[in-house]
Amino acid sequence: MMDKYNVMLSLLVAVSLLISGCGGGSSANPGSDPNTGGNSGGSNLPLTIGGTITGNDASVTLSLNGTEETFTSSPFIFTADLAEGDQYMVLFVSTPANQQCTIVNGAGTIASSVSNISVTCTDPITLLQYQDAQITGIMRSGDFDGDGFIDLVFSILTLETHPTGSNNSMFRVTYGNGTGSFSGITDIPRLNSSDADKRGHLLVAGDFNGDGLNDFAYAGGNVLELFSGDPARIHPSIYRVNDITRVIGAPIYAIDTDNDDDLDIITLQSSLFLTENIGGNFDGTTIYSSDLISATNLITGDFNGDNINDVLIIGLNGINDINLAVFAGNISGGFDLPSSITPLSNDLFMGGNAFDLPSKDLAAGDFDGDGLLDVAITSTTDFVQIMMGNGAGGFTVGQRVIVGTRPIHVRAADFDLDGITDLATINQDSKTIIISLGNGDGTFADNTGSDVRSISILLDRDVDLFDMDIANIDGGNYPDIILAENGTNPPNTGRGSVQIFLNPAR
């Protein structure tokens, strides 16, 4: 009997241990660990995903791992639940009209119920749209009337209700009041068409005539146009040329190449064009052509540390090989031809044509605090390539910063005012603005959902994205983002608009 009793006791103990190992527990908390009070490893308990929504003036539709749900109030909890160890990702499907929203803590691996996802919505500036004109995508900011507030200039194509009738290409200037809104317009006839170009940098602002006011200039094809800043808001022409014998490239930048305190003009069309400002006359153009590279886009800055502005070119060496090359500024006011090039990985433009200009935007800044200019380059997929400057005109490969799908423009600025340069991209296919906050060591936050220092702003799905600028629109300390876009739904009826996102990283 004793032996049988011991056998039975051993069996009961074994069964008890087996039940415990399989997640058995009290009925109040099945699967709990009596020693810790928490969930034991491998638990299949249903766990919930939720958080708070603030600032929204209407419903917000989110997706949890692809399953959509709409919320109007805070806090929110998704109906679907997950098990411990599951991956989760919360994304925007739609946001309230004319609001921008961001998600923080939107992705990770679930270990217990999640309640700290933060959805924050704020009001951007009212969309700039007009009944008498279609905004066609070329845009720049500056103080064009001298009142100390940032104004906007952009290309338009007039409609039937415009005083001049329909189909007239013009520039429209609208005037900021320093609080984030605009009033008053001036329309100026232009020589070239208003066809939008996603490459950007086709307008530039600067004081070309030395009167202390911002002027603006346009270049493209055979056309170079400059318009004066004017307190009376008339903006007369400073200079115009439309010469079929003279190729004037695009994009356009304004820099003082010869240190005479007059802004000169740099443009591009396979070769580098320097049009010097001599007493307000821009007739003389010098062409700098290199056998090393056929240029597709450019940016200016001191890339070799000699305190003279250089021009950094991205372009082709051969059929599909993409490279960087520096045209170094010299003391005579011109540029030296590049003596070497920095090859870029061919997969930077995977799936895109080597001549696809909108996919080759550049931004320069000191990303790691060493006093040297570094560069960010958009790809054709989902990242921005960082190239770290060596101070002698060369670069080494840095981080690939994950942003949105097909970034077409990138800008560098300190968006959160922490003294570290950040990046902003507009992304054509994902319809997003991504702000990748800098870490100060040459790296940036990735937009993978798990990095809370990446800020994602969802845009309307039915738009083409064209131009982007960074300026202080509302007088606050934080940089604002200006976006020019064109509607695509229904097809060929888009009116175009300008959106301004105030203090998006505050």
C-alpha positions as CSV (number, residue, x, y, z in Angstrom):
1,M,0.0,0.0,0.0
2,M,2.8,2.4,0.8
3,D,4.4,1.8,-2.5
4,K,1.1,2.4,-4.3
5,Y,0.5,5.5,-2.3
6,N,3.9,6.9,-3.2
7,V,3.3,6.2,-6.9
8,M,-0.1,8.0,-6.8
9,L,1.4,10.9,-5.0
10,S,4.2,11.2,-7.6
11,L,1.7,11.1,-10.4
12,L,-0.3,13.9,-8.8
13,V,2.8,16.1,-8.4
14,A,3.8,15.4,-12.0
15,V,0.3,16.4,-13.3
16,S,0.4,19.5,-11.2
17,L,3.7,20.5,-12.6
18,L,2.5,19.8,-16.1
19,I,-0.5,22.0,-15.6
20,S,1.6,24.9,-14.3
21,G,4.1,24.6,-17.1
22,C,1.2,24.9,-19.6
23,G,0.0,28.2,-18.3
24,G,-2.3,27.0,-15.6
25,G,-3.1,29.5,-12.7
26,S,-5.9,31.0,-10.7
27,S,-9.2,31.7,-12.4
28,A,-8.8,35.4,-11.7
29,N,-5.6,35.6,-13.7
30,P,-5.0,32.5,-15.8
31,G,-1.5,32.3,-17.0
32,S,-0.1,34.5,-14.2
33,D,3.1,33.8,-12.4
34,P,2.4,33.6,-8.7
35,N,5.9,34.8,-7.8
36,T,5.8,37.9,-10.0
37,G,2.1,38.7,-10.5
38,G,2.9,39.2,-14.2
39,N,2.4,37.2,-17.4
40,S,4.6,34.1,-17.8
41,G,6.6,33.6,-21.0
42,G,4.7,32.4,-24.0
43,S,1.2,33.5,-22.7
44,N,-1.6,33.7,-25.2
45,L,-3.6,36.1,-23.2
46,P,-5.4,38.8,-25.3
47,L,-3.5,42.1,-25.0
48,T,-4.9,45.4,-26.2
49,I,-3.4,48.3,-28.2
50,G,-4.4,51.9,-27.5
51,G,-3.5,55.3,-26.4
52,T,-4.6,58.9,-26.6
53,I,-5.8,61.3,-29.4
54,T,-5.5,65.0,-28.8
55,G,-6.1,68.1,-30.9
56,N,-8.3,66.4,-33.5
57,D,-11.4,68.3,-34.6
58,A,-13.0,65.2,-36.3
59,S,-12.4,61.4,-36.5
60,V,-9.1,59.8,-37.1
61,T,-8.8,56.5,-38.9
62,L,-5.9,54.3,-37.9
63,S,-4.7,50.8,-38.8
64,L,-3.4,48.2,-36.5
65,N,-1.3,45.8,-38.5
66,G,-3.4,46.6,-41.6
67,T,-6.8,46.4,-39.9
68,E,-8.5,49.8,-40.0
69,E,-10.6,51.4,-37.2
70,T,-12.0,55.0,-36.7
71,F,-11.7,56.9,-33.5
72,T,-13.2,60.3,-32.4
73,S,-12.4,60.5,-28.8
74,S,-9.6,59.8,-26.3
75,P,-8.4,57.4,-25.0
76,F,-8.8,54.8,-27.8
77,I,-8.4,51.0,-27.9
78,F,-8.4,48.8,-31.0
79,T,-11.1,46.2,-31.0
80,A,-8.6,43.5,-32.2
81,D,-6.2,42.2,-29.6
82,L,-2.8,40.5,-29.8
83,A,-0.8,37.9,-27.9
84,E,2.4,38.4,-26.0
85,G,5.4,38.6,-28.4
86,D,3.4,39.8,-31.4
87,Q,4.7,42.7,-33.5
88,Y,2.4,45.7,-33.8
89,M,2.4,48.8,-36.0
90,V,-0.2,51.6,-35.9
91,L,-0.4,53.9,-39.0
92,F,-2.7,56.7,-40.3
93,V,-5.3,55.8,-42.8
94,S,-6.9,59.3,-42.7
95,T,-6.8,62.4,-40.6
96,P,-9.2,65.3,-40.1
97,A,-9.3,67.7,-43.1
98,N,-6.8,70.5,-42.9
99,Q,-5.1,69.0,-39.8
100,Q,-1.7,67.4,-39.5
101,C,-1.3,64.5,-37.1
102,T,1.7,62.6,-35.8
103,I,2.0,59.2,-34.0
104,V,4.5,58.5,-31.2
105,N,5.2,54.9,-29.9
106,G,3.3,53.4,-32.8
107,A,5.2,50.2,-33.2
108,G,7.0,47.5,-31.3
109,T,6.8,44.1,-29.8
110,I,3.9,43.6,-27.3
111,A,4.8,42.3,-23.8
112,S,1.7,43.7,-22.0
113,S,-1.3,45.8,-23.0
114,V,-0.1,49.0,-24.7
115,S,-1.8,52.3,-23.7
116,N,1.0,54.8,-24.5
117,I,0.5,55.4,-28.2
118,S,0.1,59.2,-28.7
119,V,-1.8,60.6,-31.6
120,T,-1.5,64.4,-31.8
121,C,-3.3,66.6,-34.3
122,T,-2.7,70.3,-34.9
123,D,-4.1,72.8,-37.4
124,P,-1.8,73.7,-40.3
125,I,-2.3,77.0,-42.1
126,T,-5.4,77.2,-44.2
127,L,-4.8,75.7,-47.6
128,L,-3.9,78.3,-50.2
129,Q,-6.3,77.8,-53.2
130,Y,-7.9,80.3,-55.6
131,Q,-10.9,80.5,-57.8
132,D,-9.2,82.4,-60.6
133,A,-6.0,80.4,-61.0
134,Q,-4.4,77.0,-60.7
135,I,-1.2,76.8,-58.7
136,T,1.2,74.9,-60.8
137,G,4.0,74.0,-58.4
138,I,7.0,76.3,-58.5
139,M,7.3,78.1,-55.2
140,R,9.7,80.1,-52.9
141,S,9.5,82.3,-49.8
142,G,11.0,85.6,-48.9
143,D,10.1,89.1,-47.6
144,F,9.1,90.7,-50.9
145,D,7.5,93.9,-49.6
146,G,9.9,94.7,-46.8
147,D,7.5,94.5,-43.9
148,G,9.6,92.0,-42.0
149,F,7.1,89.1,-42.7
150,I,7.6,86.1,-44.9
151,D,5.7,86.2,-48.2
152,L,5.2,83.5,-50.9
153,V,5.7,83.5,-54.6
154,F,4.5,80.6,-56.8
155,S,3.6,79.9,-60.4
156,I,0.0,80.0,-61.6
157,L,-2.0,79.3,-64.7
158,T,-5.0,81.7,-64.9
159,L,-8.6,80.4,-65.3
160,E,-11.6,82.1,-67.0
161,T,-12.5,84.1,-64.0
162,H,-9.1,85.8,-63.9
163,P,-9.1,89.5,-65.1
164,T,-6.7,88.5,-67.9
165,G,-8.7,85.5,-69.0
166,S,-7.6,81.9,-69.0
167,N,-4.3,80.1,-69.8
168,N,-1.9,82.9,-68.9
169,S,1.3,81.9,-67.1
170,M,2.1,84.2,-64.2
171,F,3.8,84.4,-60.8
172,R,1.5,85.2,-57.9
173,V,2.9,86.8,-54.8
174,T,0.8,86.6,-51.5
175,Y,1.8,88.5,-48.4
176,G,2.3,87.1,-44.9
177,N,1.1,88.9,-41.7
178,G,3.6,87.2,-39.4
179,T,0.9,85.0,-37.7
180,G,0.7,82.2,-40.2
181,S,-1.9,83.6,-42.6
182,F,-1.7,85.6,-45.9
183,S,-3.7,88.4,-47.6
184,G,-3.4,90.4,-50.8
185,I,-2.0,89.1,-54.1
186,T,0.0,90.5,-57.0
187,D,0.1,88.7,-60.3
188,I,3.0,89.1,-62.6
189,P,3.2,87.9,-66.2
190,R,6.1,85.6,-67.0
191,L,8.0,84.6,-70.1
192,N,8.0,80.9,-69.8
193,S,5.2,78.4,-69.2
194,S,3.9,77.5,-65.8
195,D,4.4,73.7,-66.1
196,A,5.4,72.3,-62.7
197,D,8.7,70.6,-62.3
198,K,9.1,68.2,-59.4
199,R,12.8,68.9,-59.4
200,G,12.3,72.1,-57.4
201,H,14.8,74.9,-56.9
202,L,13.4,76.7,-60.0
203,L,12.8,79.9,-58.1
204,V,15.3,81.6,-55.9
205,A,14.9,84.6,-53.5
206,G,17.6,87.1,-52.7
207,D,18.6,90.8,-52.9
208,F,19.9,91.1,-56.5
209,N,19.7,94.9,-56.8
210,G,21.1,95.9,-53.4
211,D,18.1,97.8,-52.1
212,G,17.7,95.6,-49.0
213,L,14.6,93.8,-50.1
214,N,14.2,90.2,-51.3
215,D,13.8,89.9,-55.0
216,F,13.1,86.6,-56.8
217,A,14.4,85.0,-60.0
218,Y,13.4,82.1,-62.3
219,A,15.6,80.2,-64.7
220,G,14.8,77.5,-67.2
221,G,15.2,76.7,-70.9
222,N,16.2,79.9,-72.6
223,V,14.6,82.2,-69.9
224,L,16.1,84.1,-67.1
225,E,13.7,86.5,-65.2
226,L,14.3,88.6,-62.1
227,F,11.6,90.6,-60.3
228,S,12.2,93.3,-57.6
229,G,11.0,93.3,-54.1
230,D,8.8,96.3,-53.7
231,P,7.0,98.0,-50.7
232,A,4.2,99.0,-53.0
233,R,3.8,95.3,-54.0
234,I,4.2,96.0,-57.7
235,H,7.4,93.9,-58.3
236,P,8.7,95.3,-61.5
237,S,11.1,93.4,-63.7
238,I,14.8,93.8,-62.9
239,Y,16.0,91.8,-65.8
240,R,14.5,89.5,-68.5
241,V,16.1,87.5,-71.3
242,N,14.6,85.0,-73.7
243,D,17.4,84.1,-76.1
244,I,17.3,80.9,-78.2
245,T,21.0,81.1,-78.6
246,R,21.6,81.1,-74.9
247,V,20.8,78.0,-72.9
248,I,20.0,78.8,-69.3
249,G,19.7,75.8,-67.0
250,A,17.7,74.9,-64.0
251,P,17.7,74.6,-61.0
252,I,18.8,78.0,-59.9
253,Y,20.8,79.2,-56.8
254,A,22.0,82.7,-55.7
255,I,25.5,83.1,-54.3
256,D,28.1,85.8,-54.3
257,T,30.9,84.1,-56.2
258,D,33.3,87.1,-56.5
259,N,32.8,88.7,-53.1
260,D,31.6,92.0,-54.6
261,D,28.4,92.0,-52.4
262,D,26.2,91.3,-55.5
263,L,24.4,88.0,-55.7
264,D,25.3,86.0,-58.8
265,I,23.2,83.2,-60.3
266,I,24.2,79.6,-60.6
267,T,22.2,77.3,-62.9
268,L,22.6,73.9,-64.5
269,Q,21.9,72.1,-67.7
270,S,24.4,69.2,-68.0
271,S,27.1,71.8,-67.4
272,L,27.4,74.5,-64.7
273,F,26.3,78.0,-65.7
274,L,27.6,81.1,-63.7
275,T,25.7,84.3,-64.6
276,E,27.5,87.2,-62.9
277,N,25.6,90.2,-61.5
278,I,27.5,93.2,-62.8
279,G,25.6,96.4,-61.8
280,G,22.3,94.6,-62.2
281,N,23.2,93.2,-65.6
282,F,23.2,89.4,-66.1
283,D,24.2,89.1,-69.7
284,G,27.5,87.5,-69.2
285,T,27.4,83.8,-68.6
286,T,30.4,81.5,-68.1
287,I,30.0,77.7,-68.7
288,Y,32.0,75.2,-66.7
289,S,31.9,71.8,-68.3
290,S,33.8,68.7,-67.0
291,D,34.4,65.4,-68.8
292,L,34.2,63.7,-65.4
293,I,30.5,64.2,-64.9
294,S,27.3,65.2,-66.6
295,A,25.3,67.2,-64.0
296,T,21.7,66.6,-63.1
297,N,21.3,68.6,-59.8
298,L,23.4,70.8,-57.6
299,I,23.8,72.5,-54.2
300,T,26.1,75.3,-53.0
301,G,28.3,75.6,-49.9
302,D,31.9,75.5,-48.7
303,F,32.7,71.9,-49.2
304,N,36.5,72.2,-49.1
305,G,36.9,74.5,-46.1
306,D,38.6,77.5,-47.7
307,N,35.7,79.9,-46.9
308,I,34.7,80.2,-50.6
309,N,31.4,78.9,-51.9
310,D,31.7,75.8,-54.0
311,V,29.1,73.9,-56.1
312,L,28.4,70.3,-55.4
313,I,27.1,68.4,-58.5
314,I,25.3,65.1,-58.6
315,G,25.3,63.6,-62.0
316,L,26.2,60.8,-64.4
317,N,29.6,59.4,-65.3
318,G,28.9,57.1,-68.2
319,I,25.4,55.8,-68.8
320,N,24.1,54.9,-65.3
321,D,26.9,55.6,-62.9
322,I,25.9,58.3,-60.4
323,N,28.6,60.4,-58.7
324,L,29.3,63.5,-56.7
325,A,31.8,66.1,-57.8
326,V,32.8,69.5,-56.4
327,F,33.4,72.6,-58.6
328,A,35.6,74.5,-56.1
329,G,35.1,78.3,-56.0
330,N,38.3,80.3,-56.5
331,I,39.5,83.7,-55.5
332,S,38.9,85.1,-59.0
333,G,35.1,84.5,-58.7
334,G,35.0,81.5,-60.9
335,F,35.1,77.7,-60.3
336,D,37.8,75.1,-60.8
337,L,36.8,72.0,-62.7
338,P,36.5,68.9,-60.4
339,S,39.7,66.9,-60.2
340,S,37.9,63.8,-58.8
341,I,34.5,62.3,-58.2
342,T,32.9,60.4,-55.4
343,P,31.0,57.3,-56.7
344,L,27.5,56.6,-55.3
345,S,26.0,53.2,-55.0
346,N,23.9,52.3,-58.0
347,D,21.1,51.0,-55.8
348,L,20.5,54.6,-54.6
349,F,18.4,54.9,-57.8
350,M,17.1,51.3,-58.0
351,G,14.0,51.1,-60.1
352,G,14.4,54.7,-61.3
353,N,15.8,56.1,-64.5
354,A,19.3,57.6,-64.2
355,F,17.9,60.8,-65.8
356,D,14.9,61.0,-63.4
357,L,15.7,64.5,-62.1
358,P,13.2,64.7,-59.2
359,S,14.8,61.7,-57.6
360,K,18.2,63.4,-57.1
361,D,17.7,66.2,-54.5
362,L,20.4,67.3,-52.2
363,A,20.6,69.0,-48.8
364,A,23.8,70.1,-47.1
365,G,24.5,70.7,-43.4
366,D,26.9,69.8,-40.6
367,F,25.3,66.6,-39.4
368,D,28.0,65.5,-36.9
369,G,29.1,68.8,-35.5
370,D,32.7,68.7,-36.8
371,G,32.4,72.0,-38.7
372,L,32.4,70.3,-42.1
373,L,29.5,70.2,-44.6
374,D,27.9,66.8,-45.1
375,V,25.2,65.9,-47.7
376,A,21.9,64.1,-47.8
377,I,20.7,62.6,-51.1
378,T,17.2,61.3,-51.9
379,S,16.8,57.8,-53.3
380,T,14.2,56.3,-55.6
381,T,13.0,53.9,-53.0
382,D,12.5,54.7,-49.3
383,F,15.7,56.3,-47.9
384,V,18.0,59.3,-47.9
385,Q,21.7,58.6,-48.3
386,I,24.0,60.5,-45.9
387,M,27.5,61.3,-47.3
388,M,29.9,62.7,-44.7
389,G,32.2,65.5,-45.8
390,N,36.0,65.3,-45.3
391,G,36.6,69.0,-45.6
392,A,38.6,68.6,-48.8
393,G,35.7,68.2,-51.2
394,G,35.4,64.4,-50.8
395,F,32.8,62.3,-49.0
396,T,32.5,58.9,-47.3
397,V,29.3,56.9,-47.1
398,G,27.2,57.4,-44.0
399,Q,23.7,56.2,-42.8
400,R,20.8,55.3,-45.1
401,V,18.0,57.1,-43.3
402,I,14.6,55.4,-43.8
403,V,12.0,58.0,-44.6
404,G,8.8,57.6,-46.8
405,T,8.4,55.9,-50.2
406,R,10.1,57.7,-53.1
407,P,11.4,60.9,-51.4
408,I,11.7,63.7,-54.0
409,H,12.9,66.6,-51.9
410,V,15.1,66.9,-48.8
411,R,15.9,69.9,-46.6
412,A,18.2,70.4,-43.6
413,A,17.2,72.5,-40.6
414,D,17.0,72.4,-36.8
415,F,13.3,71.6,-36.6
416,D,13.2,70.9,-32.8
417,L,15.7,73.6,-31.7
418,D,18.1,71.3,-29.9
419,G,21.1,72.7,-31.8
420,I,21.4,69.6,-34.0
421,T,20.6,69.6,-37.7
422,D,17.6,67.5,-38.8
423,L,16.2,66.4,-42.1
424,A,12.7,66.8,-43.7
425,T,11.6,64.9,-46.8
426,I,8.5,65.0,-48.9
427,N,7.7,61.5,-50.2
428,Q,5.8,61.1,-53.5
429,D,4.4,57.6,-53.2
430,S,3.6,57.4,-49.5
431,K,2.3,61.0,-49.5
432,T,4.1,62.0,-46.3
433,I,6.3,64.6,-44.9
434,I,9.0,62.9,-42.7
435,I,11.1,64.8,-40.2
436,S,14.1,62.7,-39.2
437,L,15.5,64.3,-36.1
438,G,19.3,64.3,-35.9
439,N,21.4,62.6,-33.2
440,G,24.3,64.9,-33.5
441,D,26.8,62.2,-34.7
442,G,25.8,62.2,-38.3
443,T,22.9,59.8,-37.9
444,F,19.2,60.4,-37.9
445,A,16.0,58.9,-36.7
446,D,14.6,56.2,-39.0
447,N,11.0,56.2,-40.0
448,T,10.5,52.6,-39.0
449,G,7.7,53.1,-36.4
450,S,9.9,52.1,-33.5
451,D,12.0,55.3,-33.5
452,V,10.1,57.9,-31.6
453,R,12.3,60.7,-32.9
454,S,10.9,60.3,-36.4
455,I,7.9,62.5,-37.1
456,S,5.5,61.5,-39.9
457,I,2.8,63.8,-41.4
458,L,0.2,62.2,-43.6
459,L,-0.8,64.1,-46.7
460,D,-3.8,63.8,-49.0
461,R,-3.5,60.7,-51.2
462,D,-4.9,62.5,-54.3
463,V,-2.0,64.9,-54.9
464,D,1.3,65.2,-56.8
465,L,4.0,66.8,-54.7
466,F,6.1,69.4,-56.4
467,D,8.1,71.9,-54.4
468,M,9.2,72.4,-50.8
469,D,10.6,75.3,-48.8
470,I,11.6,75.9,-45.1
471,A,10.9,79.3,-43.5
472,N,9.6,81.0,-40.3
473,I,6.1,81.9,-41.4
474,D,4.4,82.6,-38.0
475,G,7.2,84.5,-36.2
476,G,7.9,81.6,-33.9
477,N,11.3,80.1,-33.3
478,Y,10.6,76.8,-35.0
479,P,11.0,76.3,-38.8
480,D,7.8,75.8,-40.8
481,I,7.4,73.6,-43.9
482,I,5.9,74.9,-47.1
483,L,4.6,72.5,-49.7
484,A,3.3,73.0,-53.2
485,E,1.2,70.3,-54.6
486,N,-1.3,69.5,-57.4
487,G,-4.6,67.6,-57.1
488,T,-5.0,64.4,-59.1
489,N,-8.6,63.3,-58.4
490,P,-10.5,63.5,-60.7
491,P,-7.6,63.2,-63.2
492,N,-6.5,66.4,-65.1
493,T,-8.8,68.6,-63.0
494,G,-6.4,69.3,-60.1
495,R,-6.3,72.9,-59.1
496,G,-3.1,72.9,-57.2
497,S,-2.5,74.3,-53.7
498,V,0.1,75.4,-51.2
499,Q,0.1,74.0,-47.6
500,I,2.1,75.3,-44.7
501,F,2.8,73.1,-41.7
502,L,3.5,75.4,-38.7
503,N,6.1,74.3,-36.1
504,P,5.8,70.6,-37.0
505,A,8.5,69.4,-34.6
506,R,7.6,71.6,-31.6
